[in-house]
Amino acid sequence: MTQIERMHSNGRMSRIVIHGDTIYLCGQVGNADSSVADQTRETLAKIEGLLAEAGSDKTRILQATIRLASMDDFAEMNAIWDAWVVPGTEPARACGEAELARPELKVEIIITAAR
């Protein structure tokens, strides 16, 4: 049976779950008082740190789900995302509009990656 490792658990959720060689990150967000661009940068920096802790990096992302509070912010978020993704390692990706946990949040990103 493949072991499941959970990291940064708090009774409600784990920030990182590793099953075999697959890493699942919970939804990551940036500083609620920042612009869409800054929230995207902050979120991607958190993702990089969590992936490193789990033994991976952004070139091994398999899938990204991006939730925006408003699709009006799609181009601004994409400008940061496109500069961050390493050419040739683009993951499968979905992006849509959703009500986020707090009204100040503009971007949330959920990641699945290989170790």
Stockholm file with secondary structure:
# STOCKHOLM 1.0

chainA/1-115         MTQIERMHSNGRMSRIVIHGDTIYLCGQVGNADSSVADQTRETLAKIEGLLAEAGSDKTRILQATIRLASMDDFAEMNAIWDAWVVPGTEPARACGEAELARPELKVEIIITAAR
#=GR chainA/1-115 SS CCCEEEEEECSSCEEEEEETTEEEEEEECCCTTSCHHHHHHHHHHHHHHHHHHTTCCGGGEEEEEEEESCGGGHHHHHHHHHHHSCTTCCCEEEEEECCCSSTTCCEEEEEEEEC
#=GC SS_cons         CCCEEEEEECSSCEEEEEETTEEEEEEECCCTTSCHHHHHHHHHHHHHHHHHHTTCCGGGEEEEEEEESCGGGHHHHHHHHHHHSCTTCCCEEEEEECCCSSTTCCEEEEEEEEC
//
